[in-house]
């Protein structure tokens, strides 16, 4: 292509992008206003049933979430919240998510007792009357519960809130919250005197994430703001040791009786504490050296800040909460039916081969591409590769893409679930990077939040 044609193509692409962004702004202003509507719900039930209850609604000035691709979702998740304009019946906002409640439903405890879980969703305030719909899906993607209710901007019982931001400072500020993805890094178990310690930890977490592609590539679209919530006591609760601490977010280990699982169930309190902070995604840092954490898609990441594996773990868990990625590790001695052979997982980095063409089939090259592809009678999984040998070969100049294949063992299952790469940040703490499949999935997510897609 000549320089003149290349320049013309660049101008065309730029003008197309500008036009798309202008269209997105127009759509936002037509149906929505620059305010946040917070909707609090209670999800309740057992292993076999789900129910959704509206708790309350509140509002405050400024919307820090996305302003593009408002009527679509990037992945299905385990649930979806949407707003539908009453006058036109158009979907004016939509967001997928996952919840601890639905994860709890897969535990033995859920067969023995009924429990309820708080959930909070932030959406842009509709300009006129709208209908909010919340849907929950089971592990097979079948809708199990739905709630629809009216939202009126002039409703006198929608609580008007005046934000008084908690102590905070930007670690990275790449632009206005309207244009960037805003990530709040939040202190848990740090006393007021330990604020300086927290800010150092928040900086480490930010650096760890930005060392990884594609976050590094798109740093100019990301804002990281550290929120130094003060706790009465230092540290976090460890029930296994009989230790319960008075902390800002009431986080504790042993979630679902799994010792390393560190979460908070107090999502209303979390949202209250972040009032006035522009955020779309949350990373909670726990002031402890006990190993553990968790990441829930479009809810939060929570990880320990002083364990030696802090850097890789915070990146891994953010892969869950931001990138909607699944775990790629598995257990050799057990078969856990977490995924079903007839259903393709919504996580983009794992597959049951039910619809492999929707995953990374197009990324396979060379020998892997010439081998039998999933869906044929002759298919066999890609031969395992030792991670250490692969990383050594890559360090010596081997192409990462040449290792993309269909490797059996992922999603906690040694059989029946597949990943695209021998090793990855979503598989082990030792992997230095996200694999190409995960990198593409994360890049798609970043672009979804910041760049209008064409219809």
TINUKE-307524 format. One record per residue (C-alpha): residue number from 1; residue in one letter; y, z, x. Coordinates in Angstrom, 2 decimals, always signed. Layout:
[rec NUM,"A",[Y,Z,X]];
...
This chain:
[rec 1,"X",[+0.00,+0.00,+0.00]];
[rec 2,"X",[+3.43,-0.91,+1.37]];
[rec 3,"X",[+6.13,+1.73,+1.87]];
[rec 4,"X",[+8.12,+0.22,-0.99]];
[rec 5,"X",[+5.15,+0.41,-3.39]];
[rec 6,"X",[+4.34,+3.95,-2.22]];
[rec 7,"X",[+7.93,+5.02,-2.84]];
[rec 8,"X",[+7.91,+3.43,-6.28]];
[rec 9,"X",[+4.64,+5.16,-7.13]];
[rec 10,"X",[+6.05,+8.50,-5.98]];
[rec 11,"X",[+9.16,+8.06,-8.15]];
[rec 12,"X",[+6.97,+7.15,-11.14]];
[rec 13,"X",[+4.77,+10.21,-10.60]];
[rec 14,"X",[+7.80,+12.47,-10.23]];
[rec 15,"X",[+9.49,+11.15,-13.34]];
[rec 16,"X",[+6.23,+11.51,-15.29]];
[rec 17,"X",[+5.92,+15.14,-14.16]];
[rec 18,"X",[+9.53,+15.91,-15.04]];
[rec 19,"X",[+9.07,+14.30,-18.46]];
[rec 20,"X",[+5.94,+16.37,-19.08]];
[rec 21,"X",[+7.76,+19.58,-18.15]];
[rec 22,"X",[+10.72,+18.71,-20.38]];
[rec 23,"X",[+8.31,+18.05,-23.25]];
[rec 24,"X",[+6.66,+21.42,-22.65]];
[rec 25,"X",[+10.04,+23.22,-22.73]];
[rec 26,"X",[+10.93,+21.46,-25.98]];
[rec 27,"X",[+7.63,+22.47,-27.57]];
[rec 28,"X",[+8.08,+26.09,-26.49]];
[rec 29,"X",[+11.62,+26.29,-27.89]];
[rec 30,"X",[+10.56,+24.66,-31.15]];
[rec 31,"X",[+7.97,+27.26,-32.10]];
[rec 32,"X",[+8.51,+30.25,-29.79]];
[rec 33,"X",[+11.30,+32.45,-28.45]];
[rec 34,"X",[+11.85,+34.16,-25.10]];
[rec 35,"X",[+10.32,+37.46,-26.19]];
[rec 36,"X",[+6.93,+39.09,-25.76]];
[rec 37,"X",[+4.78,+40.06,-28.71]];
[rec 38,"X",[+2.25,+42.72,-27.78]];
[rec 39,"X",[-0.76,+42.97,-30.09]];
[rec 40,"X",[-3.06,+45.99,-29.73]];
[rec 41,"X",[-6.58,+45.81,-31.13]];
[rec 42,"X",[-9.70,+47.95,-31.33]];
[rec 43,"X",[-13.02,+46.20,-30.70]];
[rec 44,"X",[-15.95,+48.23,-31.98]];
[rec 45,"X",[-19.64,+47.94,-32.64]];
[rec 46,"X",[-23.11,+48.10,-31.13]];
[rec 47,"X",[-25.40,+45.76,-29.24]];
[rec 48,"X",[-26.00,+43.82,-32.43]];
[rec 49,"X",[-22.59,+43.84,-34.11]];
[rec 50,"X",[-18.87,+43.44,-33.40]];
[rec 51,"X",[-15.79,+44.33,-35.43]];
[rec 52,"X",[-12.09,+43.77,-34.72]];
[rec 53,"X",[-9.27,+45.99,-35.95]];
[rec 54,"X",[-5.53,+45.53,-35.56]];
[rec 55,"X",[-3.96,+48.69,-34.14]];
[rec 56,"X",[-0.25,+47.88,-33.90]];
[rec 57,"X",[+2.26,+45.28,-32.76]];
[rec 58,"X",[+5.38,+45.66,-30.65]];
[rec 59,"X",[+7.93,+43.41,-28.99]];
[rec 60,"X",[+10.42,+43.31,-26.13]];
[rec 61,"X",[+12.77,+40.80,-24.56]];
[rec 62,"X",[+11.58,+38.12,-22.14]];
[rec 63,"X",[+8.32,+36.18,-21.94]];
[rec 64,"X",[+6.80,+36.03,-18.45]];
[rec 65,"X",[+3.71,+34.02,-19.37]];
[rec 66,"X",[+3.04,+30.32,-19.16]];
[rec 67,"X",[+5.23,+27.79,-20.96]];
[rec 68,"X",[+2.93,+24.81,-20.53]];
[rec 69,"X",[-0.44,+23.86,-22.07]];
[rec 70,"X",[+0.28,+26.34,-24.84]];
[rec 71,"X",[-2.20,+24.99,-27.39]];
[rec 72,"X",[-5.27,+24.83,-25.12]];
[rec 73,"X",[-7.43,+27.01,-22.91]];
[rec 74,"X",[-8.79,+26.29,-19.42]];
[rec 75,"X",[-12.23,+27.87,-20.03]];
[rec 76,"X",[-13.90,+29.35,-23.09]];
[rec 77,"X",[-14.28,+32.94,-21.95]];
[rec 78,"X",[-15.98,+35.46,-24.23]];
[rec 79,"X",[-13.10,+35.55,-26.67]];
[rec 80,"X",[-9.92,+33.81,-27.74]];
[rec 81,"X",[-6.56,+34.86,-29.18]];
[rec 82,"X",[-4.32,+32.24,-30.80]];
[rec 83,"X",[-1.13,+31.84,-32.79]];
[rec 84,"X",[-0.85,+29.26,-35.59]];
[rec 85,"X",[+2.52,+28.28,-37.02]];
[rec 86,"X",[+2.54,+28.99,-40.76]];
[rec 87,"X",[+4.72,+26.04,-41.76]];
[rec 88,"X",[+2.91,+23.31,-39.82]];
[rec 89,"X",[-0.54,+24.88,-39.21]];
[rec 90,"X",[-0.18,+23.91,-35.55]];
[rec 91,"X",[-1.66,+26.05,-32.79]];
[rec 92,"X",[+1.39,+27.19,-30.84]];
[rec 93,"X",[-0.32,+29.47,-28.32]];
[rec 94,"X",[-3.88,+30.07,-27.22]];
[rec 95,"X",[-5.52,+32.24,-24.55]];
[rec 96,"X",[-9.17,+32.93,-23.67]];
[rec 97,"X",[-10.38,+36.24,-22.26]];
[rec 98,"X",[-13.32,+38.53,-21.60]];
[rec 99,"X",[-13.63,+42.24,-22.34]];
[rec 100,"X",[-15.43,+45.36,-21.19]];
[rec 101,"X",[-16.52,+45.87,-24.80]];
[rec 102,"X",[-18.60,+42.70,-24.76]];
[rec 103,"X",[-20.09,+43.63,-21.41]];
[rec 104,"X",[-20.95,+47.07,-22.78]];
[rec 105,"X",[-22.81,+45.37,-25.62]];
[rec 106,"X",[-25.40,+44.15,-23.11]];
[rec 107,"X",[-26.22,+47.72,-21.98]];
[rec 108,"X",[-28.93,+50.04,-23.25]];
[rec 109,"X",[-26.29,+52.49,-24.45]];
[rec 110,"X",[-25.06,+49.90,-26.93]];
[rec 111,"X",[-28.45,+50.04,-28.68]];
[rec 112,"X",[-28.08,+53.78,-29.21]];
[rec 113,"X",[-24.49,+54.47,-30.25]];
[rec 114,"X",[-21.40,+52.87,-31.78]];
[rec 115,"X",[-18.32,+52.74,-29.53]];
[rec 116,"X",[-14.80,+51.36,-29.64]];
[rec 117,"X",[-12.64,+49.84,-26.91]];
[rec 118,"X",[-8.89,+49.22,-26.65]];
[rec 119,"X",[-7.64,+45.71,-26.00]];
[rec 120,"X",[-4.08,+44.49,-25.54]];
[rec 121,"X",[-2.87,+40.90,-25.66]];
[rec 122,"X",[+0.59,+39.65,-24.71]];
[rec 123,"X",[+1.71,+36.44,-26.41]];
[rec 124,"X",[+5.09,+34.74,-26.82]];
[rec 125,"X",[+6.95,+35.75,-29.96]];
[rec 126,"X",[+6.77,+33.05,-32.66]];
[rec 127,"X",[+10.11,+31.76,-33.93]];
[rec 128,"X",[+8.86,+31.86,-37.52]];
[rec 129,"X",[+5.97,+33.26,-39.47]];
[rec 130,"X",[+2.64,+32.67,-37.78]];
[rec 131,"X",[-0.99,+33.69,-38.05]];
[rec 132,"X",[-2.73,+35.45,-35.18]];
[rec 133,"X",[-6.47,+34.94,-34.81]];
[rec 134,"X",[-8.78,+36.90,-32.52]];
[rec 135,"X",[-12.35,+35.69,-32.00]];
[rec 136,"X",[-15.28,+37.21,-30.10]];
[rec 137,"X",[-18.33,+35.28,-28.94]];
[rec 138,"X",[-21.76,+36.44,-27.86]];
[rec 139,"X",[-23.50,+35.48,-24.61]];
[rec 140,"X",[-24.69,+32.25,-26.22]];
[rec 141,"X",[-21.16,+31.24,-27.16]];
[rec 142,"X",[-21.68,+31.86,-30.87]];
[rec 143,"X",[-18.77,+33.46,-32.71]];
[rec 144,"X",[-19.70,+36.97,-33.80]];
[rec 145,"X",[-16.42,+38.39,-35.08]];
[rec 146,"X",[-13.02,+37.10,-36.15]];
[rec 147,"X",[-9.79,+38.65,-37.42]];
[rec 148,"X",[-6.77,+36.77,-38.73]];
[rec 149,"X",[-3.51,+38.41,-39.70]];
[rec 150,"X",[+0.10,+37.44,-40.34]];
[rec 151,"X",[+2.86,+37.83,-37.77]];
[rec 152,"X",[+6.46,+37.91,-39.02]];
[rec 153,"X",[+9.29,+38.15,-36.47]];
[rec 154,"X",[+11.35,+40.13,-39.02]];
[rec 155,"X",[+8.58,+42.64,-39.75]];
[rec 156,"X",[+10.28,+46.04,-39.60]];
[rec 157,"X",[+7.03,+47.69,-38.43]];
[rec 158,"X",[+6.79,+45.57,-35.29]];
[rec 159,"X",[+8.02,+48.19,-32.85]];
[rec 160,"X",[+11.09,+47.17,-30.79]];
[rec 161,"X",[+10.60,+48.42,-27.23]];
[rec 162,"X",[+13.23,+48.84,-24.52]];
[rec 163,"X",[+11.63,+48.35,-21.10]];
[rec 164,"X",[+12.34,+50.88,-18.36]];
[rec 165,"X",[+10.44,+49.43,-15.40]];
[rec 166,"X",[+8.37,+51.70,-13.17]];
[rec 167,"X",[+9.24,+51.79,-9.44]];
[rec 168,"X",[+8.44,+48.36,-8.02]];
[rec 169,"X",[+9.16,+45.84,-5.31]];
[rec 170,"X",[+8.24,+42.21,-4.78]];
[rec 171,"X",[+5.71,+41.49,-2.04]];
[rec 172,"X",[+6.13,+37.74,-2.59]];
[rec 173,"X",[+8.77,+36.22,-4.84]];
[rec 174,"X",[+8.46,+32.45,-4.96]];
[rec 175,"X",[+10.60,+31.82,-8.02]];
[rec 176,"X",[+11.63,+32.75,-11.54]];
[rec 177,"X",[+8.89,+34.32,-13.72]];
[rec 178,"X",[+9.38,+31.41,-16.14]];
[rec 179,"X",[+8.15,+28.99,-13.49]];
[rec 180,"X",[+5.65,+31.05,-11.46]];
[rec 181,"X",[+2.42,+32.91,-12.07]];
[rec 182,"X",[+3.30,+36.61,-12.01]];
[rec 183,"X",[+0.74,+39.00,-10.56]];
[rec 184,"X",[+1.35,+42.75,-10.84]];
[rec 185,"X",[-0.35,+44.93,-8.21]];
[rec 186,"X",[-0.54,+48.41,-9.71]];
[rec 187,"X",[-1.06,+51.83,-8.11]];
[rec 188,"X",[-3.84,+54.11,-9.37]];
[rec 189,"X",[-4.39,+57.55,-7.86]];
[rec 190,"X",[-1.34,+57.47,-5.59]];
[rec 191,"X",[+1.06,+60.40,-5.92]];
[rec 192,"X",[+4.81,+59.90,-5.81]];
[rec 193,"X",[+4.78,+60.90,-2.13]];
[rec 194,"X",[+2.16,+58.20,-1.45]];
[rec 195,"X",[+4.30,+55.31,-2.75]];
[rec 196,"X",[+4.83,+54.01,+0.79]];
[rec 197,"X",[+1.09,+54.03,+1.37]];
[rec 198,"X",[+0.60,+52.05,-1.85]];
[rec 199,"X",[+3.16,+49.41,-0.93]];
[rec 200,"X",[+1.32,+48.86,+2.37]];
[rec 201,"X",[-1.96,+48.48,+0.50]];
[rec 202,"X",[-0.36,+46.06,-1.96]];
[rec 203,"X",[+0.85,+43.97,+0.94]];
[rec 204,"X",[-2.66,+43.87,+2.40]];
[rec 205,"X",[-4.09,+42.76,-0.96]];
[rec 206,"X",[-1.47,+40.02,-1.27]];
[rec 207,"X",[-2.10,+38.80,+2.27]];
[rec 208,"X",[-5.86,+38.76,+1.69]];
[rec 209,"X",[-5.50,+36.59,-1.41]];
[rec 210,"X",[-3.01,+34.21,+0.19]];
[rec 211,"X",[-5.30,+33.75,+3.20]];
[rec 212,"X",[-7.72,+31.98,+0.87]];
[rec 213,"X",[-7.45,+28.46,-0.44]];
[rec 214,"X",[-6.26,+27.32,-2.86]];
[rec 215,"X",[-3.95,+30.34,-3.24]];
[rec 216,"X",[-2.51,+29.59,+0.19]];
[rec 217,"X",[-1.74,+26.00,-0.84]];
[rec 218,"X",[+0.03,+27.10,-4.02]];
[rec 219,"X",[+1.85,+30.16,-2.68]];
[rec 220,"X",[+5.14,+28.70,-3.92]];
[rec 221,"X",[+3.86,+29.07,-7.51]];
[rec 222,"X",[+2.85,+32.73,-7.18]];
[rec 223,"X",[+4.83,+35.95,-7.49]];
[rec 224,"X",[+3.30,+39.28,-6.41]];
[rec 225,"X",[+5.09,+42.43,-7.57]];
[rec 226,"X",[+3.87,+45.90,-6.52]];
[rec 227,"X",[+4.25,+48.65,-9.15]];
[rec 228,"X",[+4.10,+52.16,-7.71]];
[rec 229,"X",[+2.89,+54.17,-10.71]];
[rec 230,"X",[+2.86,+57.84,-9.68]];
[rec 231,"X",[-0.26,+59.94,-10.38]];
[rec 232,"X",[-0.39,+63.73,-10.66]];
[rec 233,"X",[-3.34,+63.86,-8.28]];
[rec 234,"X",[-4.38,+61.75,-5.31]];
[rec 235,"X",[-7.61,+59.77,-5.60]];
[rec 236,"X",[-9.61,+58.59,-8.60]];
[rec 237,"X",[-12.36,+60.07,-10.76]];
[rec 238,"X",[-15.94,+59.94,-9.46]];
[rec 239,"X",[-18.18,+61.31,-12.26]];
[rec 240,"X",[-21.29,+61.21,-10.04]];
[rec 241,"X",[-19.64,+63.89,-7.90]];
[rec 242,"X",[-18.22,+65.80,-10.86]];
[rec 243,"X",[-14.74,+64.78,-9.76]];
[rec 244,"X",[-12.13,+64.04,-12.42]];
[rec 245,"X",[-8.54,+63.33,-11.38]];
[rec 246,"X",[-5.30,+63.24,-13.36]];
[rec 247,"X",[-4.15,+59.71,-12.57]];
[rec 248,"X",[-1.73,+57.18,-14.01]];
[rec 249,"X",[-4.39,+54.88,-15.46]];
[rec 250,"X",[-7.39,+57.23,-15.95]];
[rec 251,"X",[-9.73,+54.98,-13.98]];
[rec 252,"X",[-13.21,+56.18,-13.08]];
[rec 253,"X",[-16.39,+55.08,-11.37]];
[rec 254,"X",[-19.79,+54.97,-13.11]];
[rec 255,"X",[-18.63,+52.67,-15.91]];
[rec 256,"X",[-21.71,+52.05,-18.08]];
[rec 257,"X",[-23.48,+54.53,-15.76]];
[rec 258,"X",[-23.30,+52.05,-12.88]];
[rec 259,"X",[-22.14,+54.07,-9.87]];
[rec 260,"X",[-20.04,+51.36,-8.19]];
[rec 261,"X",[-18.41,+50.05,-11.35]];
[rec 262,"X",[-14.78,+51.23,-11.34]];
[rec 263,"X",[-12.68,+50.48,-14.44]];
[rec 264,"X",[-10.12,+51.89,-16.82]];
[rec 265,"X",[-10.64,+51.83,-20.58]];
[rec 266,"X",[-7.05,+52.85,-21.35]];
[rec 267,"X",[-5.53,+49.41,-21.75]];
[rec 268,"X",[-2.73,+50.56,-24.08]];
[rec 269,"X",[-1.61,+53.06,-21.46]];
[rec 270,"X",[-1.77,+50.34,-18.80]];
[rec 271,"X",[+0.45,+48.07,-20.89]];
[rec 272,"X",[+2.85,+50.94,-21.57]];
[rec 273,"X",[+3.18,+51.67,-17.85]];
[rec 274,"X",[+3.88,+48.00,-17.06]];
[rec 275,"X",[+6.58,+47.62,-19.70]];
[rec 276,"X",[+9.52,+45.81,-18.15]];
[rec 277,"X",[+7.47,+44.27,-15.32]];
[rec 278,"X",[+7.02,+40.48,-15.54]];
[rec 279,"X",[+3.28,+39.90,-15.27]];
[rec 280,"X",[+0.44,+37.67,-16.43]];
[rec 281,"X",[-2.34,+39.04,-14.23]];
[rec 282,"X",[-3.07,+42.55,-13.01]];
[rec 283,"X",[-4.61,+43.89,-9.80]];
[rec 284,"X",[-5.12,+47.67,-9.79]];
[rec 285,"X",[-5.55,+49.37,-6.40]];
[rec 286,"X",[-7.43,+52.67,-6.40]];
[rec 287,"X",[-6.49,+55.21,-3.75]];
[rec 288,"X",[-10.02,+55.93,-2.49]];
[rec 289,"X",[-12.48,+54.87,+0.18]];
[rec 290,"X",[-15.44,+54.96,-2.23]];
[rec 291,"X",[-16.86,+51.45,-2.59]];
[rec 292,"X",[-16.52,+49.79,-5.97]];
[rec 293,"X",[-14.40,+47.86,-8.42]];
[rec 294,"X",[-14.52,+45.25,-11.14]];
[rec 295,"X",[-12.83,+42.13,-12.43]];
[rec 296,"X",[-12.58,+40.99,-16.05]];
[rec 297,"X",[-11.26,+37.52,-16.90]];
[rec 298,"X",[-7.66,+37.67,-18.13]];
[rec 299,"X",[-7.78,+41.47,-18.26]];
[rec 300,"X",[-7.51,+42.99,-14.78]];
[rec 301,"X",[-8.95,+43.42,-11.29]];
[rec 302,"X",[-9.57,+46.98,-10.10]];
[rec 303,"X",[-10.73,+47.73,-6.57]];
[rec 304,"X",[-10.69,+50.47,-3.96]];
[rec 305,"X",[-8.01,+50.15,-1.32]];
[rec 306,"X",[-9.44,+52.12,+1.59]];
[rec 307,"X",[-13.01,+50.95,+1.93]];
[rec 308,"X",[-13.68,+48.73,+4.94]];
[rec 309,"X",[-14.51,+45.85,+2.57]];
[rec 310,"X",[-11.15,+46.08,+0.75]];
[rec 311,"X",[-9.93,+42.62,+1.74]];
[rec 312,"X",[-12.97,+40.58,+0.70]];
[rec 313,"X",[-13.61,+42.67,-2.41]];
[rec 314,"X",[-10.09,+42.38,-3.84]];
[rec 315,"X",[-10.28,+38.61,-3.37]];
[rec 316,"X",[-13.73,+38.48,-4.97]];
[rec 317,"X",[-12.68,+40.52,-8.00]];
[rec 318,"X",[-9.50,+38.46,-8.40]];
[rec 319,"X",[-11.80,+35.45,-8.47]];
[rec 320,"X",[-13.22,+36.95,-11.66]];
[rec 321,"X",[-10.04,+38.08,-13.38]];
[rec 322,"X",[-7.81,+35.13,-12.43]];
[rec 323,"X",[-10.18,+32.29,-11.59]];
[rec 324,"X",[-12.72,+32.94,-14.38]];
[rec 325,"X",[-15.48,+32.70,-11.78]];
[rec 326,"X",[-18.96,+34.13,-12.16]];
[rec 327,"X",[-20.89,+36.16,-9.62]];
[rec 328,"X",[-23.06,+33.96,-7.42]];
[rec 329,"X",[-25.35,+36.68,-6.10]];
[rec 330,"X",[-28.71,+37.52,-7.63]];
[rec 331,"X",[-31.56,+39.99,-7.36]];
[rec 332,"X",[-34.84,+38.92,-5.78]];
[rec 333,"X",[-37.00,+41.61,-7.35]];
[rec 334,"X",[-35.83,+41.34,-10.94]];
[rec 335,"X",[-35.15,+38.65,-13.50]];
[rec 336,"X",[-32.12,+39.48,-15.59]];
[rec 337,"X",[-31.66,+37.11,-18.57]];
[rec 338,"X",[-27.87,+37.15,-18.38]];
[rec 339,"X",[-27.60,+33.41,-19.10]];
[rec 340,"X",[-29.73,+31.25,-21.37]];
[rec 341,"X",[-31.28,+27.89,-20.38]];
[rec 342,"X",[-29.98,+26.08,-23.47]];
[rec 343,"X",[-26.37,+27.25,-22.99]];
[rec 344,"X",[-24.06,+26.14,-20.17]];
[rec 345,"X",[-22.02,+29.10,-18.85]];
[rec 346,"X",[-18.26,+28.84,-19.28]];
[rec 347,"X",[-17.75,+30.02,-15.68]];
[rec 348,"X",[-17.16,+26.88,-13.63]];
[rec 349,"X",[-19.11,+27.94,-10.52]];
[rec 350,"X",[-22.50,+28.68,-12.09]];
[rec 351,"X",[-24.79,+26.50,-14.17]];
[rec 352,"X",[-28.02,+26.68,-16.15]];
[rec 353,"X",[-28.13,+22.85,-15.96]];
[rec 354,"X",[-27.74,+22.64,-19.76]];
[rec 355,"X",[-24.61,+20.54,-19.13]];
[rec 356,"X",[-24.47,+20.12,-15.38]];
[rec 357,"X",[-22.24,+17.04,-15.59]];
[rec 358,"X",[-19.41,+19.31,-16.75]];
[rec 359,"X",[-19.68,+21.32,-13.54]];
[rec 360,"X",[-19.76,+20.07,-9.92]];
[rec 361,"X",[-22.00,+16.98,-10.21]];
[rec 362,"X",[-19.04,+14.79,-9.25]];
[rec 363,"X",[-18.52,+16.79,-6.04]];
[rec 364,"X",[-21.97,+16.15,-4.63]];
[rec 365,"X",[-22.05,+13.64,-1.78]];
[rec 366,"X",[-24.43,+12.16,+0.78]];
[rec 367,"X",[-27.99,+13.41,+0.79]];
[rec 368,"X",[-27.44,+15.86,-2.05]];
[rec 369,"X",[-26.12,+13.08,-4.30]];
[rec 370,"X",[-29.04,+10.80,-3.48]];
[rec 371,"X",[-31.58,+13.47,-4.36]];
[rec 372,"X",[-32.78,+13.94,-7.92]];
[rec 373,"X",[-29.90,+15.14,-10.07]];
[rec 374,"X",[-30.31,+17.84,-12.72]];
[rec 375,"X",[-31.43,+16.41,-16.02]];
[rec 376,"X",[-34.17,+14.22,-14.56]];
[rec 377,"X",[-37.86,+15.01,-14.55]];
[rec 378,"X",[-37.92,+14.82,-10.76]];
[rec 379,"X",[-35.20,+17.37,-10.20]];
[rec 380,"X",[-35.80,+20.08,-7.61]];
[rec 381,"X",[-33.20,+22.59,-6.45]];
[rec 382,"X",[-31.42,+21.95,-3.17]];
[rec 383,"X",[-33.33,+23.40,-0.22]];
[rec 384,"X",[-31.90,+26.80,+0.79]];
[rec 385,"X",[-29.66,+26.91,+3.84]];
[rec 386,"X",[-29.07,+29.97,+6.02]];
[rec 387,"X",[-25.48,+31.03,+5.52]];
[rec 388,"X",[-24.97,+31.93,+9.18]];
[rec 389,"X",[-26.17,+28.51,+10.33]];
[rec 390,"X",[-24.00,+26.75,+7.74]];
[rec 391,"X",[-20.83,+28.63,+8.71]];
[rec 392,"X",[-21.54,+27.95,+12.37]];
[rec 393,"X",[-21.94,+24.24,+11.67]];
[rec 394,"X",[-18.68,+24.20,+9.67]];
[rec 395,"X",[-16.86,+25.99,+12.48]];
[rec 396,"X",[-18.06,+23.26,+14.82]];
[rec 397,"X",[-16.66,+20.52,+12.57]];
[rec 398,"X",[-19.24,+19.91,+9.85]];
[rec 399,"X",[-17.84,+18.86,+6.47]];
[rec 400,"X",[-18.04,+21.65,+3.85]];
[rec 401,"X",[-18.57,+19.10,+1.10]];
[rec 402,"X",[-21.82,+17.99,+2.73]];
[rec 403,"X",[-23.37,+21.34,+1.80]];
[rec 404,"X",[-22.55,+21.10,-1.92]];
[rec 405,"X",[-25.77,+21.03,-3.90]];
[rec 406,"X",[-27.71,+22.79,-6.66]];
[rec 407,"X",[-28.96,+26.07,-5.21]];
[rec 408,"X",[-31.14,+28.27,-7.41]];
[rec 409,"X",[-30.07,+31.90,-7.72]];
[rec 410,"X",[-26.74,+32.94,-9.27]];
[rec 411,"X",[-25.32,+35.06,-12.05]];
[rec 412,"X",[-27.67,+37.96,-11.17]];
[rec 413,"X",[-30.67,+35.70,-11.89]];
[rec 414,"X",[-33.05,+34.58,-9.17]];
[rec 415,"X",[-34.41,+31.85,-11.46]];
[rec 416,"X",[-32.79,+29.58,-14.02]];
[rec 417,"X",[-29.19,+29.84,-12.84]];
[rec 418,"X",[-27.61,+27.79,-10.05]];
[rec 419,"X",[-24.61,+27.79,-7.72]];
[rec 420,"X",[-23.05,+24.91,-5.82]];
[rec 421,"X",[-22.99,+26.25,-2.27]];
[rec 422,"X",[-25.20,+28.33,+0.04]];
[rec 423,"X",[-22.59,+31.08,+0.48]];
[rec 424,"X",[-19.17,+31.86,-0.96]];
[rec 425,"X",[-16.63,+34.64,-1.48]];
[rec 426,"X",[-18.17,+34.96,-4.97]];
[rec 427,"X",[-21.60,+35.58,-3.41]];
[rec 428,"X",[-21.12,+37.84,-0.37]];
[rec 429,"X",[-18.41,+39.88,+1.32]];
[rec 430,"X",[-19.27,+38.15,+4.58]];
[rec 431,"X",[-18.37,+34.65,+3.39]];
[rec 432,"X",[-14.99,+33.75,+4.94]];
[rec 433,"X",[-13.75,+31.51,+2.11]];
[rec 434,"X",[-14.28,+30.38,-1.45]];
[rec 435,"X",[-16.71,+27.45,-1.54]];
[rec 436,"X",[-15.37,+24.00,-2.54]];
[rec 437,"X",[-16.66,+24.44,-6.13]];
[rec 438,"X",[-14.77,+27.72,-6.56]];
[rec 439,"X",[-11.68,+26.36,-4.82]];
[rec 440,"X",[-11.47,+23.52,-7.31]];
[rec 441,"X",[-11.98,+25.89,-10.24]];
[rec 442,"X",[-9.16,+28.15,-9.03]];
[rec 443,"X",[-6.89,+25.19,-8.36]];
[rec 444,"X",[-7.44,+23.97,-11.90]];
[rec 445,"X",[-6.44,+27.40,-13.16]];
[rec 446,"X",[-3.23,+27.47,-11.09]];
[rec 447,"X",[-2.26,+24.01,-12.30]];
[rec 448,"X",[-3.07,+24.95,-15.89]];
[rec 449,"X",[-0.58,+27.81,-15.74]];
[rec 450,"X",[+2.17,+25.87,-14.00]];
[rec 451,"X",[+1.83,+22.16,-14.76]];
[rec 452,"X",[+1.71,+20.46,-18.15]];
[rec 453,"X",[-1.50,+18.49,-18.71]];
[rec 454,"X",[-1.38,+15.06,-20.28]];
[rec 455,"X",[-3.16,+14.63,-23.59]];
